[in-house]
């Protein structure tokens, strides 16, 4: 009946290799030797019917077949985590208020939350999406129980977990070439960005100002899909965290461009110490950590 089974341990190793971008870092994360991980990837390629990784690229990238298997790996590991959580504790109940940055809310956390709600029907969630500075402020004011946020200028107080993610420039190369061809030496670079208070925006503007690159804000939106459409249509360039990029924007990463390097972002999980539903909060916190660990290499 089942002609091909893809074991979860192989999918997990494959996902880790692609997430961290190198075989050696994946081995450290998995606690396995490079030979063992290589054999797992080879076995998964045999079962999948073709090559999954472009090994000549740095960081390592997926082949078209590998991209399909990568998405399947994420889906299956999330389903497995949700089912295990349900087996561990099927009676957790309560109400929680959660805050998520716009790009994380759009990219992958809805699936995490949906799986969590299915596994824990006794927990009621109120989810808000906004820029990180506002979410952090609301958390400090006691209005939210759990917040995933980009570190702002004032930092955090004892986050439950911190991840790091590189910022990358995104855009049509023509948007940069147009400025280079301009007869005006200070022709400004057009930017697409989140509103004031966004950590990505702050780092992007700081890098340009430090390198004395003239720029202007051409488009502002609170919605990642709005930014994506603007960038795809050449309205300007932007900077986003690498692991939250929508698929259409991955091909628009501006490598080998004259743009200055960007400071990486710190992503913190803020969890209320005292909650009306402590068991529910701890369960959701663990689900967020597992979801983030499967996508970002913790440093």
Secondary structure as the mmCIF struct_conf table of DSSP 4:
data_model
#
loop_
_struct_conf.conf_type_id
_struct_conf.id
_struct_conf.beg_label_comp_id
_struct_conf.beg_label_asym_id
_struct_conf.beg_label_seq_id
_struct_conf.end_label_comp_id
_struct_conf.end_label_asym_id
_struct_conf.end_label_seq_id
BEND BEND1 UNK A 3 UNK A 3
HELX_RH_AL_P HELX_RH_AL_P1 UNK A 8 UNK A 20
BEND BEND2 UNK A 21 UNK A 22
HELX_RH_AL_P HELX_RH_AL_P2 UNK A 23 UNK A 30
TURN_TY1_P TURN_TY1_P1 UNK A 31 UNK A 31
HELX_RH_AL_P HELX_RH_AL_P3 UNK A 34 UNK A 48
TURN_TY1_P TURN_TY1_P2 UNK A 49 UNK A 49
BEND BEND3 UNK A 50 UNK A 50
STRN STRN1 UNK A 53 UNK A 54
TURN_TY1_P TURN_TY1_P3 UNK A 55 UNK A 56
BEND BEND4 UNK A 57 UNK A 59
STRN STRN2 UNK A 61 UNK A 62
HELX_RH_AL_P HELX_RH_AL_P4 UNK A 64 UNK A 88
BEND BEND5 UNK A 90 UNK A 90
STRN STRN3 UNK A 94 UNK A 101
HELX_RH_AL_P HELX_RH_AL_P5 UNK A 102 UNK A 104
HELX_RH_PI_P HELX_RH_PI_P1 UNK A 105 UNK A 109
HELX_RH_AL_P HELX_RH_AL_P6 UNK A 110 UNK A 119
TURN_TY1_P TURN_TY1_P4 UNK A 121 UNK A 122
STRN STRN4 UNK A 123 UNK A 130
HELX_RH_AL_P HELX_RH_AL_P7 UNK A 132 UNK A 140
TURN_TY1_P TURN_TY1_P5 UNK A 141 UNK A 142
BEND BEND6 UNK A 145 UNK A 145
STRN STRN5 UNK A 146 UNK A 150
TURN_TY1_P TURN_TY1_P6 UNK A 153 UNK A 154
BEND BEND7 UNK A 157 UNK A 158
BEND BEND8 UNK A 160 UNK A 160
STRN STRN6 UNK A 161 UNK A 165
STRN STRN7 UNK A 167 UNK A 170
BEND BEND9 UNK A 171 UNK A 171
HELX_RH_AL_P HELX_RH_AL_P8 UNK A 173 UNK A 181
BEND BEND10 UNK A 183 UNK A 184
TURN_TY1_P TURN_TY1_P7 UNK A 185 UNK A 186
HELX_LH_PP_P HELX_LH_PP_P1 UNK A 187 UNK A 188
STRN STRN8 UNK A 189 UNK A 193
HELX_LH_PP_P HELX_LH_PP_P2 UNK A 194 UNK A 195
TURN_TY1_P TURN_TY1_P8 UNK A 196 UNK A 197
HELX_RH_AL_P HELX_RH_AL_P9 UNK A 199 UNK A 210
TURN_TY1_P TURN_TY1_P9 UNK A 211 UNK A 212
STRN STRN9 UNK A 215 UNK A 220
BEND BEND11 UNK A 222 UNK A 222
HELX_RH_AL_P HELX_RH_AL_P10 UNK A 224 UNK A 232
TURN_TY1_P TURN_TY1_P10 UNK A 233 UNK A 234
BEND BEND12 UNK A 235 UNK A 235
STRN STRN10 UNK A 237 UNK A 237
STRN STRN11 UNK A 238 UNK A 241
HELX_RH_3T_P HELX_RH_3T_P1 UNK A 242 UNK A 244
HELX_RH_AL_P HELX_RH_AL_P11 UNK A 247 UNK A 250
TURN_TY1_P TURN_TY1_P11 UNK A 251 UNK A 252
STRN STRN12 UNK A 253 UNK A 253
TURN_TY1_P TURN_TY1_P12 UNK A 255 UNK A 256
BEND BEND13 UNK A 258 UNK A 259
HELX_LH_PP_P HELX_LH_PP_P3 UNK A 260 UNK A 261
STRN STRN13 UNK A 265 UNK A 271
BEND BEND14 UNK A 273 UNK A 274
TURN_TY1_P TURN_TY1_P13 UNK A 276 UNK A 277
HELX_RH_AL_P HELX_RH_AL_P12 UNK A 278 UNK A 293
TURN_TY1_P TURN_TY1_P14 UNK A 294 UNK A 295
BEND BEND15 UNK A 296 UNK A 296
#
